[in-house]
Amino acid sequence: MTLPTPNKDLGQHFLVDDNILGVIGRLAELDAQDVVLEVGPGLGVLTAYLAERVARVHAVELDRSLEAYLSDRLGERANVEVVYGDAMRIDLAALRPAPKKFVANLPYNVATPLVVESLDGLPSVELWTVMVQREVADRFFARPRTKAYGAVSVLLQLATERTGFHPVSRTVFRPPPNVDSALVAFRRRELPANYAHVKQVVEAGFSHRRKTLPNSVAHAGLADRERTADALAAISRPPETRAEALEPEEFAALAEALR
C-alpha cells in the first residue's frame, strides 16, 4: 500500500525508523501486562511494536485518511483499539481498560497541552514516554531563572520526576522536521493538595513573565496584590518576586498560602 502523505496542518511527522523503537521500549519499561495510550499513531510503526509487547494499546488518531493504511498495517490484532478523533476532545479517562502508560510520538501542535492535561486528567497513567520537539523536552524539566522555565516546567515537576532522556535524529521521521526532537520519560508522583488551584496560580504567574507575581496574579483575578504579597512573605519571598524565580515546590506553597 502506498504511504500516506503527511498532513502539515496536523503537525504530522511520521515515525518510519524502527531503530528508535528499542529506545522507546527501554524508557517505557514495557511489560506484558501494560495497557498503553498512544496518541498520533501515524503509520502504526510504534503501535505495532507496542502491540507485540503489551496487553492492550489504545491508539488515538485524528486523521481519518490513515484508517485504511492503519487497518492494513495492524491487521487483526485483538489487543489494539484505534479510536478516531481529537485527543484534546475525547474523554481519554473513559478508556477501558484504563491506560497505565502514555507512549507516543506526539503531534507537535498538541504535545504540550496533551501532556499537561494528562497529569490530572489521566490519573491511571503512571509513566510517560513521549517524543516531542527538543525545545519542548527541554522546557519540561527546565530549572528556575532559565529561558525555558515556565508553567509547563512547574506543573510537570510537581506531578512527575524525569526518568529518561534521549535525543532523536530528524532522519527517523518522514518528512524530516526542521527542528530537533527528543524522547523524554517521566514517572508520576503524588500530586500536591488542591492541584487544580495550584495549576491556576502557576498559569497566572507565568501569564505575564515580566510582571511581579502580585501583579500577574491580580491580573488573572485570583487575588489582589496585597494578598499575594502577603502569601509571598509567608514563603519567605519579597513582593517583587517574579514567577521564573520560584521553585516548583514554592508554587505549591504559594497556592496554599493564597487559599
C-alpha positions as CSV (number, residue, x, y, z in Angstrom):
1,M,0.0,0.0,0.0
2,T,1.3,3.5,-0.9
3,L,2.5,5.5,2.1
4,P,0.1,8.3,3.0
5,T,1.2,11.9,2.6
6,P,1.7,13.7,6.0
7,N,-0.7,16.5,6.7
8,K,1.3,19.6,7.7
9,D,-1.8,21.3,9.2
10,L,-1.9,18.4,11.7
11,G,1.8,18.7,12.5
12,Q,2.4,15.2,11.2
13,H,5.9,13.8,11.0
14,F,5.5,10.0,10.7
15,L,7.9,7.7,12.6
16,V,9.5,5.5,10.0
17,D,12.8,4.2,11.5
18,D,12.5,1.0,13.5
19,N,15.8,1.6,15.2
20,I,14.4,4.1,17.7
21,L,11.8,1.6,18.9
22,G,14.1,-0.2,21.2
23,V,15.0,3.1,23.0
24,I,11.3,3.8,23.4
25,G,10.7,0.4,24.8
26,R,13.5,0.7,27.3
27,L,12.4,4.1,28.5
28,A,8.8,3.0,28.7
29,E,9.7,-0.1,30.8
30,L,7.2,-2.1,28.8
31,D,5.6,-5.1,30.5
32,A,3.3,-7.8,29.1
33,Q,0.5,-6.7,31.5
34,D,0.7,-3.0,30.5
35,V,-2.2,-1.0,29.0
36,V,-0.8,1.8,26.9
37,L,-2.2,5.0,25.4
38,E,-0.7,6.2,22.1
39,V,-1.8,9.5,20.6
40,G,-0.9,10.0,16.9
41,P,-0.1,6.5,15.7
42,G,0.5,7.8,12.2
43,L,1.7,4.9,10.1
44,G,1.4,2.5,13.0
45,V,5.2,1.7,13.4
46,L,5.2,2.3,17.1
47,T,1.7,0.9,17.5
48,A,2.7,-2.5,16.1
49,Y,5.8,-2.5,18.2
50,L,3.8,-1.9,21.4
51,A,1.1,-4.4,20.4
52,E,3.7,-7.2,20.4
53,R,4.9,-6.4,23.9
54,V,1.9,-5.2,26.0
55,A,-1.6,-6.4,26.8
56,R,-3.6,-3.5,25.3
57,V,-2.9,-0.4,23.1
58,H,-5.4,2.5,22.8
59,A,-4.3,4.4,19.8
60,V,-6.0,7.8,19.2
61,E,-5.7,9.2,15.7
62,L,-7.2,12.4,14.4
63,D,-6.6,11.8,10.7
64,R,-9.3,9.6,9.2
65,S,-7.4,9.4,5.9
66,L,-5.0,7.0,7.7
67,E,-7.7,4.5,8.5
68,A,-7.2,2.1,5.6
69,Y,-3.4,2.2,6.0
70,L,-3.5,1.6,9.7
71,S,-6.0,-1.2,9.3
72,D,-3.8,-2.9,6.8
73,R,-0.6,-2.4,8.9
74,L,-2.1,-3.6,12.2
75,G,-4.1,-6.4,10.7
76,E,-6.3,-8.3,13.1
77,R,-4.5,-7.5,16.3
78,A,-7.1,-8.1,19.0
79,N,-5.2,-6.1,21.6
80,V,-5.2,-2.8,19.6
81,E,-8.1,-0.3,19.6
82,V,-7.8,2.6,17.2
83,V,-10.0,5.5,18.2
84,Y,-10.5,8.2,15.6
85,G,-11.0,11.7,16.9
86,D,-9.3,14.6,18.5
87,A,-7.3,13.6,21.6
88,M,-7.9,17.0,23.1
89,R,-11.7,16.5,23.0
90,I,-12.1,12.7,23.5
91,D,-12.6,11.6,27.1
92,L,-9.4,9.6,27.4
93,A,-10.1,8.9,31.1
94,A,-13.1,6.8,29.9
95,L,-10.9,4.3,28.0
96,R,-11.2,0.8,29.3
97,P,-9.1,-0.8,30.5
98,A,-7.6,2.4,31.8
99,P,-4.1,3.1,30.4
100,K,-1.1,2.7,32.8
101,K,1.4,4.2,30.4
102,F,1.4,7.0,27.8
103,V,3.8,6.2,25.0
104,A,3.7,8.3,21.8
105,N,5.3,10.2,19.1
106,L,3.2,13.3,19.8
107,P,2.0,15.6,17.1
108,Y,4.0,18.8,17.5
109,N,0.9,21.1,17.7
110,V,-0.7,19.4,20.6
111,A,2.2,17.8,22.5
112,T,2.4,20.3,25.4
113,P,-1.3,20.7,26.2
114,L,-1.8,16.9,25.9
115,V,0.9,16.2,28.4
116,V,-0.2,18.9,30.8
117,E,-3.8,17.9,30.7
118,S,-2.9,14.2,31.3
119,L,-1.2,15.0,34.6
120,D,-4.5,15.3,36.4
121,G,-6.9,14.3,33.7
122,L,-5.5,10.7,33.3
123,P,-4.9,9.6,36.9
124,S,-4.4,6.0,35.8
125,V,-1.2,6.9,33.9
126,E,1.9,6.1,35.9
127,L,4.7,6.6,33.3
128,W,5.0,8.8,30.2
129,T,7.5,8.2,27.3
130,V,6.9,10.8,24.7
131,M,8.7,12.0,21.6
132,V,8.5,15.8,21.3
133,Q,10.4,18.7,19.9
134,R,13.7,19.1,21.7
135,E,12.7,22.6,22.7
136,V,9.6,21.2,24.4
137,A,11.5,18.4,26.0
138,D,14.0,20.9,27.5
139,R,11.1,23.0,28.8
140,F,9.5,20.1,30.6
141,F,12.3,19.9,33.2
142,A,13.9,23.3,33.0
143,R,15.2,25.0,36.1
144,P,14.1,28.3,37.6
145,R,15.6,31.5,36.1
146,T,16.3,29.9,32.7
147,K,14.6,31.0,29.5
148,A,13.0,27.6,29.1
149,Y,11.4,27.6,32.6
150,G,7.7,28.2,32.6
151,A,4.3,27.0,33.7
152,V,4.7,23.6,31.9
153,S,8.0,23.1,33.7
154,V,6.5,23.8,37.1
155,L,3.4,21.6,36.6
156,L,5.4,18.6,35.3
157,Q,7.9,18.8,38.0
158,L,5.2,19.0,40.7
159,A,3.4,15.9,39.3
160,T,6.3,13.8,38.0
161,E,10.0,13.1,38.1
162,R,12.1,12.6,34.9
163,T,13.4,9.0,34.4
164,G,15.0,9.2,31.0
165,F,16.0,11.5,28.1
166,H,17.3,10.6,24.6
167,P,18.0,13.0,21.7
168,V,16.3,11.8,18.4
169,S,17.7,12.3,14.9
170,R,15.5,14.1,12.4
171,T,16.0,11.2,10.0
172,V,13.7,8.9,11.9
173,F,10.7,10.9,10.7
174,R,9.0,11.3,7.3
175,P,9.2,14.1,6.3
176,P,12.2,15.1,8.4
177,P,11.2,18.1,10.6
178,N,13.1,21.4,10.7
179,V,13.7,21.0,14.4
180,D,15.4,18.5,16.7
181,S,13.4,16.1,18.7
182,A,13.9,14.1,21.9
183,L,12.4,11.3,23.9
184,V,11.6,12.2,27.4
185,A,10.3,9.8,30.1
186,F,8.8,10.7,33.4
187,R,7.1,8.9,36.3
188,R,4.1,10.1,38.3
189,R,4.5,11.2,41.9
190,E,1.8,12.3,44.2
191,L,0.0,15.5,43.1
192,P,0.1,18.4,45.5
193,A,-3.0,19.0,47.5
194,N,-5.6,21.2,45.7
195,Y,-3.7,20.7,42.4
196,A,-6.4,22.5,40.4
197,H,-5.8,25.7,42.5
198,V,-2.0,25.3,42.2
199,K,-2.4,25.0,38.4
200,Q,-4.3,28.2,38.3
201,V,-1.7,30.1,40.3
202,V,1.1,28.7,38.2
203,E,-0.6,29.7,34.9
204,A,-1.4,33.1,36.3
205,G,2.1,33.6,37.5
206,F,3.6,33.0,34.0
207,S,0.9,34.7,32.0
208,H,2.9,37.9,32.2
209,R,6.5,36.8,32.7
210,R,7.9,40.4,33.2
211,K,5.4,41.3,35.8
212,T,5.9,40.6,39.5
213,L,3.8,37.8,40.9
214,P,1.4,40.1,42.8
215,N,0.7,41.9,39.5
216,S,0.3,38.7,37.5
217,V,-2.0,37.0,40.0
218,A,-4.1,40.2,40.3
219,H,-4.3,40.5,36.5
220,A,-5.7,36.9,36.4
221,G,-8.3,37.8,39.0
222,L,-7.1,35.2,41.6
223,A,-6.2,37.6,44.4
224,D,-5.3,41.2,44.8
225,R,-1.7,42.5,45.0
226,E,-1.7,42.8,48.8
227,R,-2.9,39.3,49.4
228,T,-0.4,37.8,47.0
229,A,2.4,39.9,48.6
230,D,1.4,38.5,52.0
231,A,1.4,35.0,50.6
232,L,4.9,35.5,49.2
233,A,6.0,36.8,52.6
234,A,4.7,33.6,54.1
235,I,7.1,31.6,51.9
236,S,9.9,34.0,52.6
237,R,9.9,35.7,49.2
238,P,9.8,39.5,48.6
239,P,6.8,41.1,46.9
240,E,8.9,41.9,43.8
241,T,9.4,38.2,43.0
242,R,8.6,37.0,39.5
243,A,7.3,33.6,38.6
244,E,10.6,32.5,37.0
245,A,12.3,32.7,40.4
246,L,10.2,30.2,42.3
247,E,11.0,26.6,42.6
248,P,8.1,24.2,41.7
249,E,7.5,23.4,45.3
250,E,7.3,27.1,46.2
251,F,4.4,27.5,43.8
252,A,2.6,24.8,45.7
253,A,3.3,26.6,49.0
254,L,2.3,29.9,47.5
255,A,-1.0,28.5,46.2
256,E,-1.7,27.1,49.7
257,A,-0.9,30.5,51.3
258,L,-3.3,32.2,48.9
259,R,-6.1,29.9,50.0
